[in-house]
Amino acid sequence: MRPITINKTPVELFKILKFEGLVDSGGGAKAAIEQGLVKVNGEVETRKRKQIVAGDKIEFGGNNFVIVFEG
């Protein structure tokens, strides 16, 4: 499981996908979320503005990530 470090909390889910380069754009991130392609803590998440905090686990594109806060 790869860590994703954030420096503020919470962060919207679509922004994490975008800034980590997992999708090409914010629109691409929102589309992937709306299509049910993203899981947060083991559950399919369709809310693109879902607030993500340290300790959350994200699954997308066959990859697993854990959110780490570094403030």
N, C-alpha and C positions, 0 to 999 in steps of 0.2 A: 504494500500500500504506500503510494507516494504522498508525501506531505505537501500541502499548499499553505504557504504562510501568508497571513493577512495582518495588516497593522492597524486596522480599526474593526470594530465589531458592533453590530452585525453588518454583513455585506449581502447584497441581493444576489441570488443564485445566478442569474444570467450574466452578471458582471464577472463572476469567478470564471465561468466558461470562456467568456470573451478575453479577459486579461491573461488567462493561462494559455491562450492560443489553441484551445480545444475546438474552437469554431472560427470561421473567418470574420464574423462581425457580431454585433449585438443582436441584429435581426436574425442571424443564424442561430444564436444561442436561444433566443425566444422561441423560434420555430422548433428547435430540438426539444425544448422543455414542453411546449404545447402538444407535441406529438407523443409525449410519454416516453422519451428516450433517456431520461435522466432519473436516477433514483437518489434519494437523500435518506440516509439511515435505513436502507433496505426497502423503502417504500417509493413507488413511482410518484414523482412530483411534477405537477402540471402548472404550478404557480411560478411564473417567471420572476416575480419579485419576492419569492420566499426568502426570508431572512436567515442567513447562514451564520453560525457562530462556531467558535473553537470547539473541537471534538466531533463536529458533524462529519459524516462520511458520505462522499458523493461517488456514484458509479455512472460512468458515461463512456461510450465507445469501447467497451471491453476493458476499461481501466478503472482502478479504484484509488480514491484519494481521501486523505484525512485533513481536516482544516486545523491549522495550528496558529494561535495568536502570538504575535511578537510585537509588543507595543513599546 
